[in-house]
Amino acid sequence: MSTETPTAKLRIGSKWIDGGGATGSTPVFNPSTGEIIAKTPVGSASDVDAAVAAALDAQPEWAETPVVERARVMFAYRELIARHFEELARLVTREHGKTYGEARAEVQRGLEMVEFACSVPVMLSGDTFPQIAESVDGETNRHPVGVCVGITPYNFPNMVPLWMFPIAITCGNTFVLKPSEKVPLSAIRLVELLVEAGLPDGVINLVHGGKEVVDALLQHRDVAAVSFVGSTSVAKHVYQLGTAHGKRVQAAGGAKNHLIIMPDADVDQSSKALAASAFGCAGQRCMAGSVAIAVGSAGDPLLEQLVGFAGKLKVAPTDNNDASEMGPVISGDHRSRVAGYLETAERVGAKVVLDGRDVDAGDAFLLGPSIVDQVTTDMPLWKEEIFGPLLSVVRVDSLQEALAIGRACPFGNGASIFTSDGYAAREFKRHFNAGMIGINVGVPAPMAWLPFTGWNQSFFGDLHIQGTEGVQFYTRQKMTLTRWFESASESHHDPVWKSK
């Protein structure tokens, strides 16, 4: 039996092909064991040229395929994902490190996006304006934009690609997917199932690689639209380079999500919601609550309850261990980076009240839940996206102070308030500086039918990912005015409306 580590394949047109060659590869780790389970080829611009050419060749015929037939492929795809649900969840756990429950939740959210794509035929219907002028009728309808690209992150290897290509494809576009080199296996399996669902050759293509591949996609003359999820610095680069080359771009970046706890909040419910928000998926999600703002007297009882609850979470490897309540981070390097914030916290005047470095990690990339109190807005703990299981606690005297902290934050993904006061909830909902708002909800992430509406440095573009905005992004609108003149043989007749 061969023990050679497999290399992730590319999908170009009708074929799965090997990539990498002289360009090399990057390791894919099982974060629960530290084992290298695959290699991702470091692709090149030539891979991009081949994938885009295949997508461009397939696009005209696919665009002319009736939309109901395109949707039928998505119905078949939905059934295949449901049939392989457990396999997909286990794959997420193996290459990313999510707990089994978190992985199942991710696959479920992806499945809902496919279900949403099945309803695209309804959303492609346009508007009609009969007799908008004398003998003139007007109408609007939507058309595909062409070859679309998705560049996706490591933290949701199943869900984020499914935010993109099901809608794009059902709208009549063809697609090139470039997943994170850290988690290529889920993307490959998703594409395999889509091919099995009956999608024609060339409609979905898959490439791997780093900056060279990304930049080649952003600059390619035959790419019409680019969707991206990742860090703010890369999102800004993707947006600027893509739009400079005539692409429409939606680029979701990083976050620093604030959770405000008012003195009248239910302490038990709030602490559990905060722990789930901050430490779910080991804090590796752009909607994770990373800053708790304790207002007035809320601080001490909240912190006591939160430390007690988070400190009891079972932190353990997740692969073949469904009892784990929090799993590893993506890599050893990332673990060291997140732990570095704890090393400097007390030196800058903050107080570590729960230290995740105490976890027995073994060969896994484990870092336990960590909580740092007395954080202020001049510290890196507040300024920077940490993207790990570390919650910073900021203390303020009033809701207005909490709102001011939000206004000072350069990000703007999500924020939540915990309160039993309707006035405070309304003030927060109207005035906090973020695009996704929760009231007594720890993670205000939208369902498939609603857009993922990040603000500020958390999003670059005009039309957001998901929901009806996703359909608008992957289509362009055409307006038609029509006038029919009366033929000579009918010219002596009065119009129908006059004959009465």
N, C-alpha and C positions, 0 to 999 in steps of 0.2 A: 504494500500500500504506500502511495506517495505521501510524503509529509511536507511537500513544498507549499509554501504560503500562496494562496490564490491571489491573482491580480484582478482588480475590478475591470470589467469590460466596458467598451463604448457601444452605443447603439447608433448606427449610421444607416439611414434608409431602411433596408430590409434585413440588415445583418448585424450580428453581435461580433465585434472585432477586438483584438488585443490592442492595447495602447502602451505608451511609455517608451519602450525601446531604449534608445540612447539618452532619452530625456530623464530617465530615472523614475522613482516612485516615492511615496510617503507611506508610513505605516498606519494601519488601522488597528487601534487597541481595543481589547475588551477591558473597560475601566474597572471591572470587578476583580480581574486577575492580573492585570498588567501585561497579559499575553498579546502578541501581535497576531491578529486573526486574518488579516488581508493586507494587500498593498493597493494603493491608489496611484495609477500612472500620472505622472506630471505631463499633462498634455501640451499641445502646441497650437500655433495659429493654423497649421494645416489641418488639424482635427476640426477646428472651428469651421474652416472653409468647406470641408466635406459635409459636416452636419448641416450647415446653413444651406448648402446647395441641395441636399436631399429634401430639406424642409421647403425650400423655394419651389422645387420641382413638383412636390405633392400638393402645394397650397391651392392652385387654381381649381383642380378637380374636387378637392375637399370642400372648398368654399361653395362650389355649385351643388354639392350634395345637400338634399333637402334637410332643413334644420331638424325635423322630427327624426330623420334617420341618424343624424349625428347624435341626437339625444338618446336614441336606442342603444348606441354603443356605450354611453354612460350608464344606462340602466343595466346592461350586461356587466359593465365594470363594477358597478355597485354590488351586484350579486357575487362577483368573484372576490371582492374585498371582504364581504361578509363571510364568505366561505373560508377564507384564509385569515380571518381576523386574529386568531390566536398565534398563528405563525408570524404575522406581521408584528404583533405586540412583543413576542419573544425576540424578534430580530432587533427591535428598538432597544430593548433591555440589553441585549448582547453587545451592540456596537456603541450605544450611548451611555448606558448605566442607569437609566430610569428604573424605578421600582416597577414591579409587574402591574400594579394598579395604575400608575402614572402612564405607563406604556399603553395600556388598554384605553385609557382616557384619550390619549393622543390619537390612536387609530380611530376611535369613535368620532373625534372632531374632524378628522380627515374624511371619514365616511360621510359625514353630514355635508361637507363641501361637494362631494360627488353627487349627493342627493339634490343639493342646490343647483348644480350644473344640469341636472335632468330637467329643471324647470326653465332653462334658458329660452326655449321657443316662445314662451309667453312674454319674456322680457325683451325679445327682439321685435315685437310688434311696435309699429310706429303710430304717429298721429295723422289724422286726415282732417282737412279743412275745406269741405265743399263750398263752392260759390264764395271763396274768399275775396274775389273781385268779380266783375261782370264776366260771366262765362268761364271763370278760372277756378280750378280746384287745386288745392295744395296738399302735399303729404310729406311726411318724413319717415325714413326707415334707417336701419343700422346695417352696416357692412363690416366684415372682418378687416383687420388692419394689415395682415400678412404674416410674416415670420416673427414669432414672439420668443423671448428668452426668459428663463427663470434661473436666478442665481440664489441658492438657498443655504442656510446656516446649519451648524451641527446640532443645535439644541432641540430641534423638532424635525428629525430626519424623515418622518412620515407625513406629518400634518402640513408643514409649510409648502412642500412641493404641491400638495393637494389644494392649497389655497389658490394655486396659479393655473396649472395646465388643464384641469377639467373644464374650467370656465373658458379659457382661451380656445381650447379645441372645439368645444361645443358651439362657440360663436363663429367657427369657420376658419380659425387660424391654424397654422402648424407651429410646432414648438421645439425648442432646444433647451434641455434642462442641464444645468451645471450645478450638481450638489456639492456640499462641503467634502473636501478630501478626507475629513475625519470620519465621515459616516456615509459611505457610498452604497452600502449593501441594501438599505431600505429603498433608496431611489431605484436601484436596479430591479428589485422585486416589484415595485410599483409599475415600472415600465413593462416588465415581463407580463404582468397581469393585464395591462392595458392592451398589449399586442394580442394576448389570448382572447380579449373581449371582442376582437374583430376590427380594431383600428387599422386603416390602410397603411402600407409601408410609407415611411417618410413623414408621417404626420407628427410622430413623437421621436425625438432623437436625444441622445445622452452623451455628454462629453465630461471629461474630468480635467482638473488642473488648477493652477493658481493664478497669479496676476496676469501672466501672459495670455492665458485663455480668456480671462474676464475682459481684459482690454481689447482683445481681438473681437469678442462679441459686441462690445460697446461701440467699436468703430466700424463694424462690418456694414457695407453699403446696403446689403439685402435684409438686415434686421430692422424691423419696424418699431418694436416695443420691448422694453426690458423691465422685469419685476425683480426686486432685490430685497432681501432681509439680512441684516447683519449689524455690525458696529457702526456708530455714527461716522467715524472717519472714512470708512469704506463706502458707506451710503452716500456721503457727500461727493466722493470721487466718482462713484457710479453715475450719480445724477449729473454732475458737471460734464463728464466726458461723454456720456450718452446723449444728453441734450445738445452738446456742441456738435455732435454728428447726426443731428436730425431725428433722434429717437424720442418717442414718448417714454417717460421713465416714472416709475413709482419705486421709491427707495426708502424702506423702513429701517431706522437706525436704532441706537441704544436708548437707554432709559434710566431714570432715577425716580422710581415711583414712591410717592409719599402716602402714608396711612395715618390719618389724623384720628386721635382717640380723645373724645370729649369727656369731661368729668362725669356726665350722666350715662355713659355707655355701659352696657353689661360687660363686666370685666371678664367673666368666664368665656362668653361667646367671642368677645373681641380678641382675647389672647389666643384662642384656638384658631381664629381666622387669620390673625397676624402670623402665627407659626406656619400655617399652611401656605400663606402667601410668600413668606420670606424663605422657607426651607423646602417647599415642594419643588421637585425636579432639581434638588440641591442648589436652588437659587439661580439656575441657569435658564432663565426665561426673561424676555423683555417686559413681561407684565409682573414680574416678581416684586413684592413690596420690599424695598431695600432701606427705607427710612420711616421709622415710626415717630410721629410728632405727638408727644404727650402734652395735653393742654391742662394747665393748672394742677389740681390735685389728682389727676388721672395717673401720673407717672409712677409713683411708688407701688400702688397695688397692682397696676398693670405689669410692671417689671417683675414683681415677685411671682405672679401667676405665670407669666410668659417664660421665665427662666425655669420654673418648675416643670412646665409642660414640655418645652423644647428639650430640656435636659434629659427627659425620659424617652425621647424618640429612639427607636432601634436603628442605629446607623450601621449598615452592613453591606457586603457585596450583594448585588441583586440578581446576577445570573444564576438560575436554578435555586433561587432563594426568595420565595414569595412572602416570607415573613418580614423582610426588610421594610422599614418605614422611611428611610432616606438612603439613597445610594451614593455612589462616587461622583466626582466631577470628571470632566472629559479626559484629563491627562495629568501626568505628574507635574508638568510645568505649570499647568493652570492651578493645581492645588498649591504649589509653592507661591504663586502670584497672589492668590486670595489670602493665604496665611500671612503673607508679608504685611497686609493691612493690620493684622492683629499685633504683629511685632512692633509696629510704630505707633499704635493707638495711644498707649499710656504715655509715651514720650511726648506726645503733642497735647496732653491734658485730658484725654478721654479715659474711660474706665471699662476694661474688659470684665463683664459680669458672667459670661458663659464662653468658654474657650474650646473651640472645636478641634484644636490641635491635640487634645488629650485622647482622642479616639485611637484605638489600636487599628492601624490601617493595614498592616501586613503588606501584601503586594498590590492591594487595591488602591485606587486614587481617592481615598476617603478623607473627608474633612467634616467634622461634626458641626451642628448648628452653633453659631457664634453670635453673641449679642454684645454690643459696645454702647455704654451709656455716656451721657454728657458730651455728645458730639455737637460741634458747632459748625456753622456754614463756611468757615474759613479752612476747614480740614479736608484733606483728600477723601476721607471716609464719606463726606457729604458730596463733594464735588465730582467724584469720578464714578463711573459705572464699574462696580466690582464683579458682578456676574457670578456670584457664588453664595453659599449659605451663611451670609453675614448680614445681620440687621443692625443698623445704626439708630440710636434713640436720641432725638433732639427734644429738649424741654422748652416750652413757651408758656406764657401766661394767658393767652387769649386766642380765639379763632382768627382774629385779624392778623396776629403775628404769624400764625400758621399759613394763612393765605399769602402773606408777604414773602415767606420762605418759598412758596410755590412760584411766585412771580419772579424770584431771583434765580430759579433753576433753569439752566439752558435747555433741558430736555422737556418733554411734554407728552409722554405716552399715556400713563394712567395714574389715578389717585383715588383713594377711598376715604370716607369718613365713617366713624362709628359713634352713633349718638341716638338718643331717643327724642331729640328736640327737632321738630320739623323746621323751625326757622333756621337753625344752624345748618341743617341738611340742605335747605334751599339756598342759603348764602354760599355754601361750599359748591353746590352743583352749578351755580351761575358764575362764580368768580374764580374757581381754582384754575390754574394755568396748565391744563392738560386736556387731551382730546377724548379720553375714555374715563368715565366717572362711575364710582361705586358708592352706594349708600348702604352701610352694613354688609358690604360684599368685599371679601378680601382680594379677589382677582377680577376686576371688571373687564375681562376679555370678551369681546363680542362673539355671538354665535354666527353661523355661516351666513345668515340672512342680513347681517348688519356689517357695515364697513369697519375696518381696523384703523381708527381715526387718530393716529398720533399727530402731535403738534410740534412746532419749533424744531430743535435739532434731532427729534425722534422721527421725523419724516420729511422727505424731500420729494416734491411733486404736487400734483393737483388732484388726481383721482386716487383714492385709497384702495388697498387690497381688500378683497372679500365683498360680498353683498352686491347691490345694484351698481355701486361705483366700480366694482370689478368688471361687470358687464360693460359699463361705459368705457372703461379703460381699454378693453380688448376689442372694441368696435369703434367705427367712426360713422357719423350721421350724414345722411344725404337727404337733401330737400328737393322735391320736384314740384314744379308748377305746370299745369296742363290746361290747354284751351283747345277745344274742338270746334271748328267752324261748320256752319250749316252747309250741306252740299247743295249744288245748284238745283237738283231735282226736288229738294225739300224747301227751297227758299220762299215759296209762296205761302207756306203754312205759318200760322201763328204758333208761338211756343205753347207747350201743353198747359202751362199755368194760365195763359190768357184765354184758352179755349173754354175755360169754365166761367 
